[in-house]
Amino acid sequence: MRPELEEIKLLEAFLGGSLHEEQEQELEIQLLWDQGLQQKVKLQELAYRAVQEAGRKQLRQELQAIHNRLFLRT
């Protein structure tokens, strides 16, 4: 697998809490001195939040449409 994809996979596992303890500790140490990696983690977290918010927005819209169909029929 390409190194970029491996790094993304590693960061996803880190943010998801699914790394082995040793891997997590190694990454946390690396994060202490690697500002580029810190930025990548922040961007990944931001992307996750954006996707989560988009999902919530879509769910709210779907629920509103259901509510309108059930209660606001004319």
N, C-alpha and C positions, 0 to 999 in steps of 0.2 A: 504494500500500500504506500502511496506517496507520503512523504514526511508531513506535509501540511494536513492531510487527512488524519494521520496518526495523532497529530497534536490536537486537532479538533476533537477526536474521539477521547483523548486523555482528559481534555478540559470538560467535556460533557460528563464523563464519569466522575471527575472531581466535583463538579457543581451538583451532580445528582447524588453524591455521597456513596458511590458504588466502587470506589477504589479500595484496594487492599490497604491496610494501615501503613505499611512500609512505603507503598507508592504515594500515598497521600502526604506522608511526612517529607518525602523527597521533593514533591512538587511544592509544598509549602516553603521549604528551604529555598528552592529555586525562585519562588515568588518574592522572597525577601530582597533579592539583589537584581532580578531581571525585570526592569520596568516595561520592556516590550511585552513580556509574558503577562505582567499585571494588567496592561492595557487590553490584551486579548481576553483575559478573564472578565474584565469589566464589560467589554463589548458583547461577549457571549451572554453574560447575565442580562444585559440590556435587550438583546435579541429575544431571550426567553420571556422577559417581561412583556415585550411588544407582542409576541405571539399569544401569550396568555391573555393579554388585554383584548386583542383582536377576537379571540375565542369568546371571551365574556361578552363583548359587544354583539357578536353574532348571536349568541344565546339569548341576550336581552331582546334583540330584534325578533327572533323566532318566538319567544314567549309573548311578546307584545302582539304579534300577528295572531297567535292562538287566542289570546285574550280578546282581541278585536273580533275574530270569527265567532267566538262563543257568546260574547256579551254585548257586542255593539252591532249586531245584525239589524239592518233597516228593512 
